[in-house]
Every structure is written in C-alpha cells, then in structure tokens.
Amino acid sequence: MTRLRFGTFLAPFHVPGQNPTLALQRDLEFVTHLDRLGYDEAWIGEHHSAGSEIIASPEIFIAAAAERTRNIKLGTGVTSIAYHNPLWVADRMVMLDHLTRGRTMLGVGPGSLPTDSAMIGLNPTDTRELLDVNLDIIMRLLAGESVTQQTKTHNLIDAQLQLRPFTDPRFDIAVAAVASPTGPRLAGRHGTGLLSIGATLTQDGFDALAHHWSVVEERAAHFGQPTPDRSGWRLVGLMHIAETKEQAYRDVEFGIVPWFNYFQKVAAFPQMDVGDSTDIKGMIDFVNEAGIGAIGTVEDARAQVQRLWDQSNGGFGCMLLMGHDWANPEATKRSYELIAQQVFPHFQGQAESTLAAKKRALDTREEHAATQLAAVDHMTAKYEKELAEKG
C-alpha cells in the first residue's frame, strides 16, 4: 500500500447564533493543530447563506492559515466557480500559490447551496453548466493562454494571467463529485484530481467510487491526457474517535443533533433523514450502520478507511475527514490526535516496522535474557577474583 495522506474537509458547520468571530478563530486554530499533528491537507469551503457554513472566501482563510502553519497544504474546498469571474479565480489562486510557497490547492464545484446562487440570479442548472465552462477557462489561463470568451455571466477579452504559478507547472486542482459522473468527467477531461465529497455521505456515492475513477480514466484517454494518478483522488468521510465507544458516543451528544437537522431541514439533504430529529442514538447508529462514517474507537476508524480503500478498487491518495461540531472543540482535537497517532501508521507504512521490531524482541527475549544474566554473572565473578587476588 502506498502512503495514504490524511486531511480535513472544513465547510465548516457551526450552529447559527454563536459568536462568528470566535468560530472563525477556532477554525484557524484547528488547522494549526492539524499542522502540528502532521496532517497533509486542509480544504476550506465557500458558502454565503443558511447561517452554518460561514466562510465566504476560502482564499482569505487560507492566507490567514498559511501564516500560522508550516507544512500542511491548503485548498479551496470548494471554490464555487460559477459564482465568479474565472479570470479572477485563477489570478487569486496564483497569488496564493506564491504567498504559500506552493502549499495552495484549488478545489472547484458548482456550489452546494441553492440559497447562495439564488442571490446572484443563478439556479442549480446554471451553476452546473458554468462549472464546465469556467473550469475550461481557468485551465487555459493557467496553461498560459490568452482567452477571449463570453459566458453567461462574464465577458473575457484577451484575458491572461500576469504571473505564472509558483508551483511548476501548476498547483493541485480537484473537481468535486458526489454521486453523478459530472465531476469525474471533468477531472478526466482536464487532467485534474477528484474530490469525492459523497464518498460516504450517500450509499450512491459509496457504490459509485470505483466507477467514478473508471470515468476519470476513460475521459482522460479520450482527451489525450496522461494516465490519471490515483494520488490525486481524495475521499471525504465522517468520523469522531475517542478512547472508548462509550466516550465517543457521549462526545457527539454535544452537537450531532443540530448537524443532522441542518442537513435534513436547512440544506435539504434527504439522504441524512433519520426520522426523529432528537434521537441521538439513532443518529449514531445511522452513521455507523449505514457505513457513512465511524463514531467509536481507532479500530473503527481503521476499518472505515480500509473499507473505502477496498471499495475504490485500487486505492486513492488522501482521506479527508469532514469537519463538524459533533463534539466540543477539545474532544474534536483529541479525535484527530488519536487518528494521527493510531490510524496514520497503518496506512503510511509506519506500523509494520515497529510491530515487527517488537515481535523480534519478544521472540528472542529468553535467549537475550540468558546472555544478559550470563554477562552479569561474568562481571560479578571477575570482580570477586580481583578482590581475591588483591588479598
């Protein structure tokens, strides 16, 4: 197994009514915490309505986070490119690539909240059509082309970038996908990575994993792109981990109900319908038994990652844990710490060597213990002989 990267997909989801200044500060501190733990990536969402996902500009957040971190890569997860002039999207990302010295990534999608696009006169069909158009323009600009093109929302006239990316030839780009083949088709056509947000959020998303990568490969071959590298495939999933299952269940009592209510009643995500919106045990069982995530111990986390790996039919590059406020901030940080300590090694080639070293020591303990005792006896006898000879 190749080294699997780990990261977070931070929408974020905060309960409306709380202090947004402190919530944003907590998000920044959380990314800093992940950097210290050795997480590879953090993807930051863009939303403009509904009161829970309160980061309007992932680029601004990334600029702030970059100054607080050292190694973690920072991506827009995702930039809703249908909302923007594609020239300025590309220009801002190139600037971030320079400011972060190559730690920037661009995730693109149509936008997930209809309440966002409605404010600028676009419907979900418009945003999906614009995703295709605007991504094509962005890729051409990043390749150094001059673009003249009229879109539904913007008119570009001899548009071009005045800076080349810091990263050669360009920073990582990934297209969002849930269950339909739209994202995989675009990823294959443009030679980008794939961000499978629906990998575990829906049964359809899970079932479609292997098929999605096949679509990426087929489209890449059709458009003459290089063979896609699975390291550019990122899967998003849900977890909360504690030392015991009982502790994990107690932890999520803090915030799992408003999280489910947001998806069922505000964001209108019917796949999250668990019936009784106050049944915490039912929500926990839904997450664990439907396979959309893991609430429990590190063993449960490892099993969930392995399940996704097997379902992908060949592996993927990065496991992104969806950010949520199921637990309080300290318990959430502890969950990510446990995953870093006890899940990372099993998927990054670090567990086997220490386990093998322990086994070798156990297998040879009696022999080494005997030689150790013999050495003590030898040195004791040697000293006694010296005393006797001294008289």
C-alpha positions as CSV (number, residue, x, y, z in Angstrom):
1,M,0.0,0.0,0.0
2,T,1.3,3.4,-0.9
3,R,1.5,6.2,1.7
4,L,-2.1,7.4,2.2
5,R,-2.4,11.1,3.0
6,F,-4.8,12.5,5.6
7,G,-6.5,15.8,5.9
8,T,-9.8,17.6,6.7
9,F,-12.6,19.0,4.6
10,L,-13.7,22.0,6.6
11,A,-17.0,23.5,5.3
12,P,-17.3,24.5,8.3
13,F,-20.5,23.6,10.1
14,H,-21.3,25.9,13.0
15,V,-24.5,26.2,14.9
16,P,-26.1,29.6,14.0
17,G,-26.4,32.2,16.7
18,Q,-22.9,31.8,18.2
19,N,-20.1,34.3,18.0
20,P,-18.9,34.1,14.4
21,T,-15.6,35.9,15.2
22,L,-14.7,33.2,17.8
23,A,-15.9,30.4,15.5
24,L,-13.6,31.5,12.7
25,Q,-10.7,31.9,15.1
26,R,-11.4,28.4,16.3
27,D,-11.3,27.1,12.7
28,L,-7.9,28.7,12.3
29,E,-6.6,27.2,15.5
30,F,-7.9,23.8,14.4
31,V,-6.0,23.9,11.1
32,T,-2.9,24.9,13.1
33,H,-3.5,21.9,15.4
34,L,-3.7,19.6,12.4
35,D,-0.4,21.0,11.0
36,R,1.3,20.2,14.3
37,L,-0.1,16.6,14.2
38,G,1.2,16.0,10.7
39,Y,-2.0,16.1,8.6
40,D,-1.2,16.7,5.0
41,E,-4.1,18.8,3.7
42,A,-7.0,21.1,4.8
43,W,-9.7,22.1,2.3
44,I,-11.8,25.1,3.1
45,G,-15.4,25.7,1.9
46,E,-17.1,28.6,0.3
47,H,-20.7,29.5,1.3
48,H,-22.8,32.6,1.6
49,S,-26.1,31.8,3.2
50,A,-28.0,29.5,5.6
51,G,-26.0,30.5,8.7
52,S,-23.9,27.5,9.4
53,E,-21.1,27.4,6.8
54,I,-19.7,30.8,7.5
55,I,-16.5,31.1,5.4
56,A,-17.3,33.3,2.4
57,S,-13.8,33.3,1.0
58,P,-11.7,30.2,1.4
59,E,-8.8,32.2,-0.2
60,I,-8.8,34.8,2.6
61,F,-9.0,32.0,5.2
62,I,-6.1,30.2,3.5
63,A,-4.0,33.3,3.5
64,A,-4.5,33.6,7.3
65,A,-4.0,29.9,7.9
66,A,-0.8,29.9,5.9
67,E,0.8,32.4,8.2
68,R,0.0,30.1,11.2
69,T,1.2,26.8,9.7
70,R,4.4,25.3,8.3
71,N,3.7,22.2,6.3
72,I,0.0,21.5,5.7
73,K,-1.3,22.1,2.2
74,L,-4.4,24.4,2.0
75,G,-7.1,24.0,-0.6
76,T,-10.4,25.7,-1.5
77,G,-13.0,23.0,-0.8
78,V,-14.5,24.1,-3.0
79,T,-14.5,27.4,-4.8
80,S,-18.0,27.7,-6.4
81,I,-16.6,28.9,-9.7
82,A,-20.0,29.5,-11.2
83,Y,-20.3,32.5,-8.9
84,H,-17.1,34.2,-10.0
85,N,-15.2,35.6,-13.0
86,P,-12.9,32.7,-13.9
87,L,-10.1,35.1,-14.6
88,W,-10.1,36.3,-11.1
89,V,-10.4,32.8,-9.6
90,A,-7.2,31.8,-11.5
91,D,-5.4,35.1,-10.6
92,R,-6.2,34.8,-6.9
93,M,-5.1,31.2,-6.7
94,V,-1.8,32.0,-8.4
95,M,-1.2,34.8,-5.9
96,L,-1.9,32.3,-3.0
97,D,0.4,29.8,-4.6
98,H,3.2,32.4,-4.3
99,L,2.2,33.5,-0.8
100,T,2.2,29.9,0.5
101,R,5.3,28.9,-1.5
102,G,3.4,26.0,-3.1
103,R,1.0,24.9,-0.4
104,T,-2.1,26.0,-2.3
105,M,-4.7,23.8,-3.9
106,L,-7.8,24.6,-5.9
107,G,-11.0,22.6,-5.5
108,V,-13.9,23.5,-7.8
109,G,-17.6,22.8,-7.8
110,P,-20.9,24.3,-8.9
111,G,-21.9,25.4,-5.4
112,S,-23.9,23.3,-3.0
113,L,-26.4,25.8,-1.5
114,P,-29.3,27.0,-3.8
115,T,-29.7,29.9,-1.4
116,D,-26.2,31.1,-2.5
117,S,-26.8,31.0,-6.2
118,A,-30.3,32.5,-6.0
119,M,-28.9,35.7,-4.6
120,I,-27.0,36.3,-7.9
121,G,-29.8,35.1,-10.2
122,L,-28.5,31.6,-10.9
123,N,-30.2,28.3,-10.5
124,P,-28.6,24.9,-9.9
125,T,-28.7,24.1,-13.6
126,D,-26.9,27.4,-14.4
127,T,-24.2,26.7,-11.9
128,R,-23.5,23.2,-13.2
129,E,-23.3,24.4,-16.8
130,L,-21.0,27.2,-15.7
131,L,-18.8,24.8,-13.8
132,D,-17.8,23.1,-17.1
133,V,-17.3,26.5,-19.0
134,N,-15.4,28.2,-16.2
135,L,-13.1,25.3,-15.4
136,D,-12.1,25.1,-19.1
137,I,-11.2,28.9,-19.0
138,I,-9.3,28.5,-15.7
139,M,-7.2,25.6,-17.1
140,R,-6.4,27.5,-20.3
141,L,-5.4,30.6,-18.3
142,L,-3.1,28.5,-16.0
143,A,-1.5,27.0,-19.1
144,G,-0.5,30.5,-20.2
145,E,-3.2,31.0,-22.9
146,S,-5.0,34.3,-23.7
147,V,-8.7,33.8,-23.5
148,T,-11.5,35.7,-25.3
149,Q,-14.9,34.2,-24.4
150,Q,-18.4,35.3,-23.5
151,T,-20.0,33.3,-20.7
152,K,-23.5,33.5,-19.2
153,T,-22.1,35.9,-16.5
154,H,-18.9,37.4,-17.8
155,N,-17.1,38.7,-20.9
156,L,-13.4,38.0,-21.2
157,I,-11.4,39.9,-23.8
158,D,-7.8,38.8,-24.4
159,A,-7.7,37.7,-20.7
160,Q,-4.4,36.4,-19.4
161,L,-2.5,36.0,-16.2
162,Q,0.3,38.3,-15.4
163,L,2.0,35.8,-13.1
164,R,2.9,32.2,-13.6
165,P,2.1,29.8,-10.6
166,F,4.8,29.3,-8.0
167,T,4.3,25.5,-8.4
168,D,5.6,24.1,-11.7
169,P,3.6,23.6,-13.8
170,R,0.7,24.5,-11.6
171,F,-0.8,23.8,-8.1
172,D,-3.1,20.8,-7.5
173,I,-6.6,21.1,-8.8
174,A,-9.5,18.8,-7.9
175,V,-13.1,18.7,-9.1
176,A,-15.9,17.9,-6.6
177,A,-18.0,14.8,-7.1
178,V,-21.0,13.3,-5.1
179,A,-22.8,10.6,-7.0
180,S,-23.2,11.7,-10.6
181,P,-20.4,11.3,-13.1
182,T,-20.2,15.0,-13.8
183,G,-17.1,15.6,-11.6
184,P,-15.2,12.6,-12.8
185,R,-15.9,13.5,-16.4
186,L,-14.4,17.0,-15.9
187,A,-11.5,15.7,-13.9
188,G,-10.6,13.2,-16.7
189,R,-11.0,15.8,-19.4
190,H,-8.8,18.4,-17.8
191,G,-6.3,16.1,-16.1
192,T,-7.1,17.2,-12.6
193,G,-7.7,15.3,-9.3
194,L,-11.1,14.2,-8.0
195,L,-12.6,15.3,-4.7
196,S,-15.2,12.7,-3.8
197,I,-17.3,14.6,-1.3
198,G,-20.1,12.0,-1.5
199,A,-17.7,9.0,-0.8
200,T,-19.6,8.1,2.3
201,L,-22.3,10.7,2.7
202,T,-24.7,8.6,0.5
203,Q,-25.0,5.0,-0.5
204,D,-24.9,6.0,-4.1
205,G,-21.7,7.9,-3.6
206,F,-20.1,4.9,-2.0
207,D,-21.3,2.5,-4.6
208,A,-20.1,4.8,-7.4
209,L,-16.5,5.1,-6.1
210,A,-14.8,2.6,-8.4
211,H,-17.0,3.6,-11.3
212,H,-16.1,7.3,-10.8
213,W,-12.4,6.6,-11.2
214,S,-13.1,4.5,-14.3
215,V,-14.9,7.5,-15.7
216,V,-11.8,9.7,-14.9
217,E,-9.5,7.3,-16.7
218,E,-11.9,6.9,-19.8
219,R,-12.3,10.7,-20.2
220,A,-8.5,11.3,-19.7
221,A,-7.8,8.8,-22.5
222,H,-10.5,10.3,-24.7
223,F,-9.0,13.8,-24.4
224,G,-5.4,12.7,-24.7
225,Q,-4.5,13.5,-21.0
226,P,-1.8,11.5,-19.2
227,T,-3.0,8.4,-17.3
228,P,-4.6,9.7,-14.1
229,D,-2.7,9.2,-10.9
230,R,-4.8,7.9,-8.0
231,S,-2.7,10.0,-5.6
232,G,-4.9,13.0,-6.9
233,W,-8.1,11.2,-5.7
234,R,-9.4,12.4,-2.4
235,L,-12.3,10.9,-0.4
236,V,-14.3,12.7,2.2
237,G,-15.8,10.9,5.2
238,L,-17.2,11.4,8.7
239,M,-15.5,10.3,11.9
240,H,-15.4,11.0,15.6
241,I,-13.0,8.9,17.6
242,A,-12.3,8.6,21.3
243,E,-10.5,6.1,23.7
244,T,-13.7,4.1,24.0
245,K,-17.0,3.8,22.1
246,E,-18.9,5.0,25.2
247,Q,-16.8,8.1,25.3
248,A,-17.2,8.8,21.6
249,Y,-21.0,8.4,22.0
250,R,-21.0,10.9,24.9
251,D,-18.8,13.3,23.0
252,V,-21.2,13.6,20.0
253,E,-24.2,14.4,22.2
254,F,-22.7,17.9,22.1
255,G,-23.6,18.7,18.5
256,I,-24.7,15.8,16.3
257,V,-28.4,16.8,16.5
258,P,-28.0,20.3,15.0
259,W,-25.7,18.9,12.4
260,F,-28.3,16.4,11.2
261,N,-31.1,19.0,11.5
262,Y,-29.0,21.3,9.2
263,F,-28.8,18.6,6.5
264,Q,-32.4,17.5,6.9
265,K,-34.2,20.8,7.2
266,V,-31.9,23.6,6.1
267,A,-29.6,22.3,3.4
268,A,-32.3,19.8,2.3
269,F,-30.1,16.7,2.0
270,P,-32.7,13.9,2.1
271,Q,-30.0,11.1,2.4
272,M,-29.5,12.3,6.0
273,D,-33.1,11.7,7.0
274,V,-33.1,9.6,10.2
275,G,-36.7,10.3,11.1
276,D,-36.8,11.5,14.8
277,S,-34.6,14.6,14.8
278,T,-33.9,14.3,18.5
279,D,-32.9,10.6,18.6
280,I,-29.1,10.8,19.2
281,K,-28.7,7.0,19.5
282,G,-30.5,6.7,16.1
283,M,-28.1,9.2,14.5
284,I,-25.1,7.4,15.9
285,D,-26.4,4.1,14.6
286,F,-27.2,5.6,11.3
287,V,-23.6,6.9,10.9
288,N,-22.1,3.5,11.9
289,E,-24.5,1.0,10.4
290,A,-25.2,2.8,7.1
291,G,-21.4,3.0,6.6
292,I,-21.3,6.7,6.1
293,G,-18.7,7.1,8.9
294,A,-17.3,5.9,12.2
295,I,-18.2,7.0,15.7
296,G,-16.1,4.9,18.0
297,T,-12.5,3.9,18.5
298,V,-9.4,3.9,16.4
299,E,-10.2,0.3,15.4
300,D,-13.5,1.6,13.9
301,A,-11.6,4.4,12.1
302,R,-9.1,2.0,10.6
303,A,-11.9,-0.3,9.5
304,Q,-13.7,2.5,7.8
305,V,-10.6,3.7,5.9
306,Q,-9.9,0.1,4.8
307,R,-13.5,-0.3,3.7
308,L,-13.1,2.8,1.4
309,W,-9.8,1.6,0.2
310,D,-11.2,-1.7,-0.8
311,Q,-14.3,-0.1,-2.4
312,S,-12.1,2.2,-4.5
313,N,-10.8,-0.9,-6.4
314,G,-7.2,0.2,-6.5
315,G,-6.7,2.8,-3.8
316,F,-6.8,6.6,-3.5
317,G,-4.4,9.4,-2.4
318,C,-5.9,11.1,0.6
319,M,-8.6,10.5,3.2
320,L,-10.3,13.8,4.2
321,L,-12.2,13.9,7.4
322,M,-15.2,16.2,7.2
323,G,-15.1,18.9,9.8
324,H,-18.2,19.1,12.1
325,D,-19.1,20.2,15.5
326,W,-20.4,16.9,16.7
327,A,-18.2,17.2,19.8
328,N,-16.8,20.1,21.7
329,P,-13.5,21.6,20.4
330,E,-11.2,19.7,22.8
331,A,-12.8,16.4,22.1
332,T,-12.7,17.1,18.4
333,K,-9.0,17.9,18.6
334,R,-8.4,14.7,20.6
335,S,-10.2,12.7,17.9
336,Y,-7.9,14.0,15.2
337,E,-4.9,13.3,17.5
338,L,-5.9,9.7,18.0
339,I,-6.3,9.2,14.3
340,A,-2.9,10.7,13.7
341,Q,-1.3,8.5,16.4
342,Q,-3.0,5.2,15.7
343,V,-4.6,5.3,12.2
344,F,-2.0,7.1,10.1
345,P,0.7,4.4,10.7
346,H,-1.4,1.6,9.4
347,F,-1.9,3.3,6.0
348,Q,1.5,5.0,5.7
349,G,3.9,2.1,6.2
350,Q,4.9,3.1,9.7
351,A,3.1,0.5,11.8
352,E,4.7,-2.7,10.4
353,S,8.3,-1.8,11.2
354,T,7.7,-1.1,14.9
355,L,5.4,-4.1,15.3
356,A,8.0,-6.3,13.6
357,A,10.7,-4.9,15.9
358,K,8.5,-5.7,18.9
359,K,7.9,-9.2,17.7
360,R,11.6,-9.8,17.1
361,A,12.3,-8.7,20.6
362,L,9.6,-11.0,22.0
363,D,10.7,-14.0,20.0
364,T,14.3,-13.7,21.2
365,R,13.7,-12.5,24.7
366,E,14.6,-15.7,26.5
367,E,17.9,-16.0,24.6
368,H,18.8,-12.4,25.2
369,A,17.8,-12.6,28.9
370,A,20.0,-15.5,29.4
371,T,23.0,-13.8,27.8
372,Q,22.2,-10.7,29.9
373,L,22.3,-12.8,33.1
374,A,25.4,-14.5,32.0
375,A,27.1,-11.2,31.5
376,V,26.1,-10.1,35.0
377,D,27.5,-13.3,36.4
378,H,30.7,-12.9,34.4
379,M,31.3,-9.4,35.7
380,T,30.5,-10.4,39.3
381,A,32.9,-13.3,39.2
382,K,35.6,-11.1,37.6
383,Y,35.2,-8.5,40.4
384,E,35.3,-11.2,43.1
385,K,38.5,-12.6,41.5
386,E,40.1,-9.2,41.5
387,L,39.3,-8.8,45.2
388,A,40.7,-12.3,46.0
389,E,44.0,-11.5,44.1
390,K,44.3,-8.2,45.9
391,G,44.4,-10.1,49.1
